[in-house]
């Protein structure tokens, strides 16, 4: 429906690779206020002219957000026109700019962060470390993608509780840490739309 806007979120980690580490589609329905995020596999193969088939994660390093968006839309037969690229290393500044974030930690996660199990308020460094934990109960790398999604949801939840003025101020603080096709006002408007119910 026209009330739903979908934005592609690309998470990179400049400390480890030029590839996109996580791809999320965030859909927000302005009428109902509902929002959801969908994780996409980064190893899906995309056909790139003059290159051939390569994993979707590598298209960003090859041609930036425009090639990534083109490949994503062709693969999914969608027309997503807006994106936000965020380097995971900026979780430090982003978490600090919103006053930390609350998360419920498992025993393994708490041990990795050297803090207590259960509900904790993480500072910026802890949020970054949490987003980089790679192993989970299954021992695979998918746990890292899930944790990065949890950090983004925690940031989103924190921003939802802010007043309109605080929200626009927070968006302006976050702009240096993201590459996006959206203005700070557009980003704030989407969050406000998802808070309305």
N, C-alpha and C positions, 0 to 999 in steps of 0.2 A: 504493500500500500504506500501511497504518497507520504503518509505520516512517518514512515520508517526511513531513517538514514543509516547507511552502513559505512563505516570507516575502517580502512586497513591499518593495522598497527604492526610495525616492524621493529623488533628488538634486535639490536646488535650488541656486541661486546668487543670493543676495540682492543681490549687487553688480550684477547685470544684469537680473533679472526676478523677478516673483512666480510665474511658471509653473514647473512641474517640468521640469527639464532632461533628466533621465535616469530611466527606469523599468526596474528589474531585478527578476526573480523569482529568489530564491535557494532552491534545494531541497536539503535535507540528509537523507540516509538514515541514521538512527541505527544500523541493523543492519550495513550494509556500510561505513559511514564515508565514502561517496562524497558529494560536494557539487558542484553546478553552478550557474552563473548564466546566465540568459537575458535578453537585452536586448529591450525592447519599443519599438516606434515610439511617439513621443509625439504624432504627428499623426493617429493613429487617431481617428475621430470617435465621440463618445459622445453618446447621447440623454439630455438632462437635462430633467426636467419643468419647465415654465414658462420654459425658456430655449431649448430646441431642440438642434440638433446643434452640438457644439463639440469642438475637439481635446482629447484626453485630458489633455494637459499643463496645460490651463487649469482643469480641474475642481478641482484642489487649491486654487488661489487663490479659487475660487468657494465651495467648501464644506469645505475642510480634508481631513484624512485619511479621514474617514468617507465623504464623497462620492466621493473618489478610489477607495477600496476597493470601494464599491458599484458604481461604473462599471466598474472593472477586472473584478470578478467577473461582472457581467452580460455584458460583452464576451467574456470567455474561457470563460464557463460553468464557473467554478471556485468554490471556497469558501475563498479565502485569508483568514484572520482576523487575521493579525499583520502589522505593518508597522514599518519604520524609516525615518524621514525625516532626512536629513543635508544640511546646508548645505555646499556644496563649500568655502566659505571656512574651514570648520573643519578642513580637511585639514592646516592648519598645526599646530594644537594636537594633533590626533590622531596625526600622524606623529611629532611630538616626544614624545608620551606613550608611544610604543612604541619610541623610540630610533632613528627614521629608518627608511627602507625601501630595499631593494635593487631596482634596476630596470636592465634593459639598454636603453640609449638608442641610437636611430638617429642618424645624423649630423645630420639636421634637428632632431631633438628636443634633442640636445646643444647645437646652435647656439642654439636658442631659450632654453635654460637656462644658456647660457654656461659649459658644463663639457665634459668629455671624453666622446667616444663610447664605447659599451660598457657593461659592468657598473659601476654607480655606486650609492653609498648617498646617497639624497636626504634633505635635512633637510625641515622642515615647509614652508618657503617654496617650496623647489624642487618638493615634491610638489603644492602648490597650483598653481604655474605649469604643471607638467606636465599636471595635470587640466584646465587651461583652454586648452591649445594647441588651436586649432580646425582648422587645416589639416593634411591628411595628403597622402600620395602622390596621392590622388584629388582633392584640393582641396575636399572637401565637409565638412560639419559632423559627419558620422558619426564621424570620427576622434576628436573630443572625447569622444563617448560611450564609445568604446573605451578611451580613455586613463583616463577616470574609472573604468571597470570594472577596469582594470589597477591603479589605485591601491587600490581596494577589495580586490582579490585580494592585493595586497602586504601590506595591513594584516592581512587574514585569515591569510595565511601566517605573518606575524610573531607573531600571537597564538597560532597553533597550536604554536609552539615554546616557549611559556611554561608554567611549572608551573601547577597548579590555583590555587594561592594568588596567583601573579602575574597569572593570567588574571582572577580575580575583582577584583583590585586595578585592573587595566587597565580592566575593564568599568565600575567605579565612576568612574574618571577620565573615561571617554567619555560618561557619562550627560548631563552638561551640554550636550553638543554635538549630541544627537540628540533627536528626538521619536519615541517608540515605544510600542507596546502591550506590549512585553516588559520584564520586570524585568532588572536586571544579572545576576542568577543564571541566569535563562532564557537570556539571550544567551550567557553563558559555557558553559552546559550544551550548547547547540547546537554551539558551536565544539569543545568537548571530544568530543562525539559524532562530529564529522566528522574528528577526529584519530585516533580509536581504531584505524583501519587505515592 
